[in-house]
Every structure is written in C-alpha cells, then in structure tokens.
Amino acid sequence: MTFTSLADLVRDVPDFPIPGIQFKDITTLIGNGAAFQQVIEMLATRYSERSIDAIIGIESRGFIFSAPLAYKLGVGLVPVRKPGKLPADTHQVEYDLEYGTNKLEIHRDAIPAGARVLIVDDLLATGGTIVAASQLVEQVGGVIEELAFLIELTFLNGRDRLPKYSVHSLIQF
Ligand code: AMP
C-alpha cells in the first residue's frame, strides 16, 4: 500500500479516552504494510551500528515497534509491563500519565548489569511513562543508549523531563 507521509497515517481521535485528550491513533499507520515496514527500517538503520544489547519495549503499544526492531537487530526484547503481568520477581514504579496514573514493572533479572539498551514506545507525551521506564531499567543495571518513539507531541515538552538522555522520534506533532 503506498502512502505519502507517515504523519498523515496517524489518525486523530478527539476526546479519547477522556474529554480534552486528542488521541493519536497508530492503528491506521500500522495497518499500512509499507508504512509499518518503513518505520521499522528507519529505526533499524539508525540503531544497527550502535552498541545495543537489548531493546526494552513498553506495554502495550510499545511492543508493536520494539518486537520487530529487536528481531531485526538480532538482540533480546525485554518487556516493561503493567502490574501483575510479569511472573517472576519485579521492580515496580508508579507515575503520572497525561490522563490518570499508572504503574510499570520489569523483571529484576531482565538484563545483565551494564547492558546497553534502547527503550522503545509508541508516543512521547508528558514523558511520565518513559521517565518511569528509564528508572526501572537503571534499577536493574541497564545503561540507556537512547529513547525512541514513533510519535512525539512536542507541545507537551516531554523532552524537558529527559535531560539525561538522548531522545529520538520519527514523527512530531
Ligand atoms: P506520557 O507518559 O504522558 O509521555 O504518555 C505516553 C504514553 O501514554 C504512551 O505510552 C502513549 O501510548 C500514551 N499516550 C499519551 N498521550 C497520548 C495521546 N495523545 N495519544 C495516544 N497515546 C497517548
């Protein structure tokens, strides 16, 4: 399926999941095979020469991009998940979301100490989720090479909460 720009394939859904939030719906992008492939190729090109030992994917839309990228780079995929989903010993962190609060967990033995990791999520909004995920990764001994997003909502200034890290996004709104 051809397309003109990745950004044009992201659908705006007003007032979802609560009034006042303009939800960026990526199902319209990943439903386009050529567009989905381009996203993964762009990320793989950026990271193939970098020293990355594992990809950290954030539940749940982060998994959509982290899994094919990890496969393509030939490195392990480590899930950061909502509470109660990971079966073995975990670290947990609670944080504020653009809408509501949330908790995330990682397996304590997910990565070897000193592993260089790339954290992948679908969208950077206020930055609360990625700050929490970064804390978890550092708690288990990971060294963060970069934070990668399909979409960045620049007007929410999420980057300002991440001065310690290199941040990369493919689409900015
Ligand atoms: P934040 O913690 O504020 O950076 O929010 C990022 C997380 O919430 C990502 O995992 C997104 O999937 C989700 N999210 C926040 N705001 C939106 C939005 N406007 N459209 C789609 N997803 C969003």
Residues whose N, C-alpha, C, O or C-beta is under 5 A from the ligand:
A	BS01	AMP	Q22 F23 K24 R61 D96 L97 E98 D121 D122 L123 L124 A125 T126 G127 G128 T129 I130
